[in-house]
């Protein structure tokens, strides 16, 4: 290319010597940055604070403890979120308090009123009324914070995100602190599955049964979570209760047909609520700060469905009521539990569940006849068990004609989850044997319940003793026929252990009925036998702990543990065997108290009784009670 005569040609430049690049510096004078957060000491003294990191200049010069709490800066989003959560906690407490004060439970009413009159902390009142919220902020701070929150977020309604944290509808239009740039919207994060919070246990976990979430529940669309909970239910709860037929129910749930006679949304949500007590997944908590809120979302959905349920699904409705009855019982809501049981019994009578096919005068398919028989047996078993536990007259006095009509169909049983012990072999679930054994004990319990009625009508002590001989001999004979503790230890299955515990529990109840204050010597004898059978119960529990740990304990064991603790608390200074049994029961009690409010209340009752009786609890028991993680270290 030729240059014009106006252009000047310059010689080529040789490359210069290599050199290191120095960082660019600016000579512009920057304005000092204003600190938006002051430490607590400077806020209290109303002085200027140099800001984080601790200690600030003022605290360093005055040798004062320096603490920074960003949540107290009301201009920040974190403070607003904390304020909203604490206001929600106060709202939950108020609703629970109004519900308690409006109930007809006089003892609960008096207990709550005493706490209020004595100006008890909100935490104590929340525990007494069963509020899901257990943390509360200072009322004055909340008042000031709520005013600022209204000013800052008043144009943006507050909604709940998928993880349960409250957030403004449009958080991008407000800065959380002076350092943030206004009008810069936060990046939109993609929606993730609740199980994105992966753990090694979840990665290794494979549910025993794969079932769909839809169309059975509106609480979640996570098939894994539903399969996980259904697998937990049929592993730890169903073998001990058997309200429904496992094979038939699973087949119909997998089909996803809402017209099914054996699977309904009401029944599924009741099962998921029950199974949540066995799960450590954060997704089963309706309130992340309350361990007793496991399964509450599923339970509330089941309650809603029961209110609008039609009459086309009587069998699954009865099964669902039995499950909801057990949930109420584990929550310590005895009156509600008994009401659910009574409704299940009445509905069973209305559809002729205890009548034979010949009486019904219509042809019943074998599949339907089997489910009817299992459901009838479940109603009878639950009715008798709860009647003796609550010392109430059973709403169902007759038993199914023959429990063996349920058939001899069994299934495999595998401890689930299997992540920590993949090598577990499948075992027979012994479902027919468990039904037969429980039926025998339950029929004897009816005779024991009759003794309660006789005692209430003023029967003499001699008459009660004479009538108690037959059920006592029957229970003793049952213990001789069924596997002993050493036999169970060689091949332990939780439901077989539970079967023996239930029989031992029945004998303990029987001796409790025979206690007469006017017969102190006989009272001592009755207590001696109670202690003996509680110690054997502890041996069964020890086998369960050694084989399966403390994370998964059938809910049907709860009452036996609570009764055993009450029996042994006054016996600790007399027998070493009683101390060992008490510590074993404490391990289970502490584990269950993290899942069932009813057990947590009993643990507090035991400690108060020990203090009242001036009983020295074993150091191991105190360590378990005082350290919530202590029982976890005792896992096999």
Secondary structure, DSSP 4 states (H G I P E B T S, - for coil): -PPPTT----PPPPPPPP-PPPPP---SPPPPPPP----HHHHHHT-----SSSSPHHHHHHT------GGG-TTSHHHHHHHHHHHHHHHHHHHHHHHHHTSS-HHHHHHHHHHHHTT--HHHHHHHHT-S------HHHHHHHHHHHHHHHTTS-EEE-TTS-EEETTGGGS-SSTTSPTT-PPP-PPP--GGGS--HHHHH---SS----TTT-SS---HHHHHHHHHHIIIIIHHHH--S-HHHHHHHHHHT-TT-SS--HHHHHHHHHHHGGG---GGGBSSTT-GGGBTHHHHHHHHHHHHT--SS-HHHHHHHHHHHHHHHHHTT-HHHHHHHHHHHHHHHHHTTTTS-HHHHTS---HHHHHHHHHHHHHHHHHHHHHHHHHT---S-----S-GGGG-S---EE--S--SS-TTPPPEE--HHHHHHHHHHHHHHHHHHHHHHHHHHTT--HHHHHHHHHHHHHHHHHHHHHS--HHHHHHT--HHHHHHHHHHHHHHHHHHHHT--TT-HHHHHHHHHHHHHHHHHHHHHHHHHHHHH-SS---GGGHHHHHHHHHHHTTTTTT-HHHHHHHHHHHHHHHHHTTT-HHHHHHHHHHHHHHHHTT----HHHHHHHH-TTTGGGG--
